[in-house]
Amino acid sequence: MEETSREAVATAVQRVAGMLQRSDQLDKVEQYRRREARKKASVEARLKAAIQSQLDGVRTGLTQLHSALLDVKDIQGSLADVSKDWRQSINTIENLKDVKDAVVQHSQLASAVENLKNIFSVPQIVSGTKLLIEQADLLQAHRKLMELECSRDDLMYEQYRMDSKNTSDMNLISIYFEDVQELSDELAKQLWMVLQRAMVTVRRDPTMLVSVVRIIEREEKIDRRMVDRKKQTGFIPPGRPKRWKDKMFQVLEGTVSTRIEGTQSVTREADKMWLVRLLEITRKYVLDDLIIVKNLMVQCFPLHYNTFNRFFSLYHNAVSTRVTELAAEDLEANEIVSMLTWVLNTYKSTEMMGHPELLSECDINQLEPLLPPDVVNDLLSKYVQTFTSNITGWLRKALETDKKDWQKETEPEADQDGYYQTTLPAIVFQMFEQNLQVAAQIDGDFKEQVLKLCLKQMNTFLIRYREEAVTYKEEHLRDRQLPQCYVQYMIAIINNCQTFKESINSLKRKYSQSLEPTDSDAAIERTLNEVAKEGCQFLLDEVFLDLEHHLTELLTRKWVTGSHAVDTICVTVEDYFNDFNKIKKPFNQEMTSEALRRVVVEYIKAVMQKRITFKNADERREGADRMIKEAEQFKFLFRRLAADGKCLCCSSVTLHRVKTQTGSVVPSLPSPKCSS
C-alpha cells in the first residue's frame, strides 16, 4: 500500500508540474482544482457502481446455490422411495411371468388367425399367381406374392420370438411355404426378360416396363424394412434381401454388352470391309438406343435413377470393352486405320456420342478414352511397321514395272507440255497421298510421322532408282541397238527427277505444318540431282559415241583438205537435241552447256595432241579461218539450241589468239564468269 501511495503521489506531482509550467497558469489553479475534483467524483461513482454490481451477483449466486441444495435433498428422498418400491415389486414381477407367456402366445395365435385364410389357401394362391405370371399380369402377380410372403414371414417371426432355437417349427413353416420362393424366382425371370428387351418394350408397351420398375421398387422397400428389423430383433426372412434393383442394373448392363457384341455380322474371310461395317453398325445402334433412352426410357424410371447417364456409361463401357477386344486381334494396316479413326474421331463426333440430341444430357469431354493410350500407341506402332513393309514392297513393284516400260519399242508418254515421262512418279505419290490422307484422319502428329517415313523410304527408293538407271545405260552400251527407245526413256528418267521434286514439295505443303528443310529433304534433293545429272551425262555419251569418228578428224590433214566432220557433228547434235527438247528445265539447259563444253574440249584435245603441223603461213591462215568458220557454225547451232531463254554466253565460242607451238588458233572455253 505504501508503495502504491508513493507511486500515486509521484504521478500527481508530475501532472501538477505539467499544468503549472508557466507563471500565467497560476491564475488557473482554482479551475484545475475543480476539474480534478469532478474527475475524482466520477471515478469514485463508477467504482461504487461496479462494487454494488458484484455484490448483487454474489447475493444471487448464493440464493441459487441454496435452492439447488434443497432440490438435491428432494431428489435424494425420491430416489430412496423409488428404490424401496422396486425392492417390494420384485416378487410381483416374477408372478407376472405366466401373464407374459400368455401375451406372447396370444400374439402368435392372433397372427395365425390373421393369416389363417392365406395359410389354408396357399396352394390355390400359388396356382393363381403362376397363371397371372404367364398372362404377363405382373403387378397382380406380385401383389399375391407379397401376401404369401407376408403370411410366411409373420409366422416365422412369431415363432422366432417365442423360441429362436426351435428350428424344427421354422423348417416346418419353410417347407409349407416352399412354393413361395419358387414363385418369387419365376416372377424374377419374367422381370429380367422384360428388362432384356427394354429397348423394344419401351416402344411397344412402356406400361410393362413401368410395372417392372414399380415391382422392383416395392421389393427394395421391403428389403430395407427387413434389414432394419434384423438390426432390432436379429430375425430376417429367408431370401431377404432380394436386391432386385442391383440385379436389374446387372441385367441392363448385360443387355447392352450383348447388343454391342452382336453387331458383328460378317468375318474378314467373308468381307474385307468387315471391320468398317462392324463399326458403322455399332455407331448406329448406340446412337439410336441412346436417343430412345433420352426420349422414352427415362420416363419409365424414377428420377433418382439418373437413367440417361447410367445408360450412357453402360454403352460407353460396352463399346470400350468391344474395341479393346478388336484391338487385341491381328488387325491389318487398313483395319488399324479404320479402328483408330473411329475411336479417336468418329466416336465423339456429332455422328455418335456428340449428337445434338444427346449433348443436352451429357458431357462427352468427361468420357474416359475408349482405348488406353498404350493400346493406341501399340496400334500406331504396328501400323507403322506394316506400312513400312508394304511401302517398300509397293515401291519395289512400281520400279520393276517402270523398268519393263524402259524396254518397250514405243516412246514414253508425254505430259501436257510435251515432256517425256513415265507413270512411276504418279504411282509412287498416289501411294503416298493415299496413306497420308488415311494418317490425317487419325491424328495430326501421326500424319507428320507418316510423312517423314514416306520421305525416308523415298530416299532409299531413289538410290535404287539411280542404280537401275546406271544398269539400264550399261545394258544399252553392250548392244546400242537395244532398247530401241533408250534415249527417250532416259529423258523420261531425267524428267521424273523434276516431277519427284515437285511432288515432294506438294506433299510437304499439304501435309506438313513445318516447311523447314530437313536432312531427309537434303538427301532426296542430292540424290535426284545426281540421277538427273548422270542421266544427262549418259545421253551426251550416246551423242558423242556417234560423233567419235568425226571428232577424231578435227585438226587433221583430212580436215584441212575439206572434211565434212563438223557438218556431220552439227547435224547429229541437232538431231539428238530435237529429242533433248523433251527434257524439262533446268536439265535441258545444262545439257546444252555440257554439249558445248565437250565440243570445245575435243578441239583442245586435237590441238594438244598435235594432230596436224602447218607447213607455212598460208596453211596456218587457212586453218585459222576454218576454225573461225566452224566456231561461228557451232555458235549458231548452240544459240538455236539455247533459244528457249537461257543466257547465250554459254552458247558462243569466243576466239582468242592463243598461239601454240604449231601457230594455230584455239577456241576458248565459255567464260568462267557465267553461272553455267
Disulfide bonds with the S-S distance in Angstrom:
none
